[in-house]
Structures are given as structure tokens and as C-alpha cells.
């Protein structure tokens, strides 16, 4: 009997799963004034809106359009074309091309609200016309998304290829040198500062200058006062032996502490403060009227004017000038004259500034609620009239200086974001400078946070020159 061959452990081939047809997507092109302004593929099957509001899928500044209109509505996975009154166009669902008016008369378009609704298939295409606006649409297969372009690995290279070897060597050596220097400074012993009562020798040598005694002058017999030069007595005995030998000069030693103390005591300031009077007390005590050095400073200063004691400056001469504070005898005042006098009465800085610029009357109209988003329109209108209308008035009065007859109505449309701040502003006014200024002020407006994420309003503001 033959042996049964062993079964193979290789997995069986899985049949390919059939993928269904991909759903077609909308391709929409917008023509305004005979020029293509936008073309887009709606990859996500969702409703498409057009209008003047910035929140629409296609924001088109056409005066015939409302603020927002749902042109393509997704109902049960199928698109419906919503046509408003005044819209015209054509629709093709295969080989037959029908006008929108014929669809309305034949009953293929159903009346819904203020417009007409036409169901569309995946093969439909057509156009919708409203004034200067023409909108073309068709269903197409979604093209695949293009991958992000990347350079090949051979071109990109690695991190090592991007590092300059010479620069890396210099950087490593710099780190080593600076690191070693920092470590050396960190381990150095910091010298202790000298005591306060000890004066370094180098400081004493630089501060104190040697005292040079003047040489006595000789007067001749006639008493004329001429200085006679001292005669050289000539060489003494034994000078020949020392001729040619260098003389040893004794280097100057450190200053004597007693001499330094005596020179400090001879200072003019210390002489004044330490001088004695006839009664044996110090001048400082007499000037302050018996003020003790350890007593209250306020009491001592209050007694300065009562003592009447002068302070003499060391040295002979004519003194420090005379005047109301003391005679020219070297005495600095007597303490008799006190107080400071000056001009009295109120000063006149200048007249009242009067602004003669043109005035303007600014009034806000009724607030239009485009999409409240959960905000109270009354509170929004009250905030504009109470807090923000003054900024609009400033913009208008600034423009009145150049054009006194400027007037009109500024329509301010704005969107309030989730944080309560104004995210978008659109101002319609004949003067571009005023419109730009008002838009800048409106961007700083603050309101309550909308409950539904954002809100959109429009308010008319009437601008007229004042009397």
C-alpha cells in the first residue's frame, strides 16, 4: 500500500474581496462677472451653502444672494438641488437637458418653502444662474490624494553627513578648554577679605604722600630778599676712595602708623568737629545747642537756630564771604535767620484748551441677527451702544476734518468667536479710511461666549455731521 503524502502547511490563497464602486463627489466651479473665481472638489459628502456670509462653503459677494442659502442638500445619502426664486439654469441627467423652468412646470421639481427642490443622481450635471453669478456642477470620481513629496534617502543623507568634521573638532576642543577652565576656577581657594580695622600697606602708600620740609632761605646783607644758592663745599677727605662705588639707597619702608594717625587728626573736617570751646566742650555740642551725640537728632537740629554759635574754618584769611548768613570772617552763619521765602499766590499755567474740530452725530440702528449662536441680541446691541459707539464716533470725526460734508450709513458685520472676541469684521461705507478705522475698532470688541461656538451679527450705524 502506498503512503499518504503529508498535507502542506502553506496557507490557502484568500480570494480577492470585491470592492464596490466608490461614490462620486461634487465638482463645483464659480463664475462671477465672466471670470472663474473658484473651483473646488467636495470630497466629504455634505451639504453645500452659498451666500455673502463668511461661514458658507462658498462666500460670494453678490448682492443678489442672501446671507446663506443651502444649494445642495444631502438627504438620505442623496443630493437635492434647492433652487430659489429668481434662479435660472439647466440640468442634465444623462442625455436629456432640461431647463429649471421646465422641471418646475412638469412637476419634477417640488415646491419646498420659498424655493424648489430637484433630486440629483450621480450622473447629473448642470448650471445655476443668478444675475452675474454662474455656478457649474457635476459628479465625478474622486481622484486619489497625492502623497507628500519626499527626497530619496541617497539625497537626504544621514546626520553624520550633515556635520562638518572640522567644525566638530573645533567645537569639541572649545568645550574641553572652557570646561577645564571652569573646573579650575571652581576649585580655587577664595582669599579671605582683610579685617575692617586693618589698612593695607598699598592703600596707605597710595593715599598718604610724603611730607617734604621746605629748605630755609638765606637773605643777603642788604635785606633785599634774594635767595642765595648754597655753595658746594667741595669734596671731603676720603671721597676719592668712594668714587666709582655705587651708593646703597635704602628703600622706603612702610609708613609709620603713628604718622598716619597724626595726619588724619590734622584733617580740617576733624579739626572742626573736635575743636574745644572756652568752656571745654566741643564745637559740635555748641552748634546743636547742647545736643548730645547719643541723643535724638530731631531735638539737636531744632536747637541749631537757638545756639547762635558759628563754626570757624581752619586757616587765616578773609573767610567765606559775607551776607545774611554771617560776616566775612570765616564763620559759616549764626543760625539767626531761618525759613525760606518765595513767591506767593496761585500760578497761572495756561488757558483752557478748546477743541474747535468738527463734531459728528453717531447713532446705531437695529441689530440684525444672522446667527445668534446662543447670544442675546439685546445684550450685544446694548454693549455696542454703551461701550463701543464712541470709538466709531472718533473714527468719523477724524475724517470730518478733511471732508466736513461726509455722511452716510456704515454697515458693520462681525462674527463673535468661541472666546467672545470678534474674529471677522466687514464694514460697508463709502469712505475707505473710515471703514478701515471702524473695522480696527470692532476687532477689539468683547461679548459673552456664544453657546454654539460662534455668532454673526450686523448693525447699521448712521454717521451725520453735527451742528
Buried (B, 14 or more C-beta within 10 A) or exposed (E): EEEEEEEEEEEEEEEEEEEEEEEBBBBBBBBBEEEEEEEEEBEEBEBBBBBBBEBBBBBBEBEEBEBBBBBBBBEEEEBBBBBBEEBEBBBBBEEEEBEBEEBBEEEBBEEEEEBBBBBBEBEBBBBBBBEEBBBBBBBEEEEEEEEEEEEEEEEEEEEEEEEEEEEEEEEEEEEEEEEEEEEEEEEEEEEEEEEEEEBEEEEBEEEBEEEEEEEEEEEEEEEEEEEEEEEEEEEEEEEEEEEEEEEEEEEEEEBEEEEBEEBEEEEEEEBBEEBEEEEEEBBBBBBBBBBEEEEEEEEBEEBBBEBEBBBBBEEEEEBBEEEEBBEEEBBBBBBEEEEEEEEEEEEEEEEEEEEEEBEBEBEBEEBBBBBBBEBEBEEBBEBBBEEBBEBBBEBBBBBBEEEEEBBBBBBBBBBBBBEBBBEBBBBEBEBEBBBEBBBEBBEEBEBBBBEEEBBBBBBBBEBEBEE
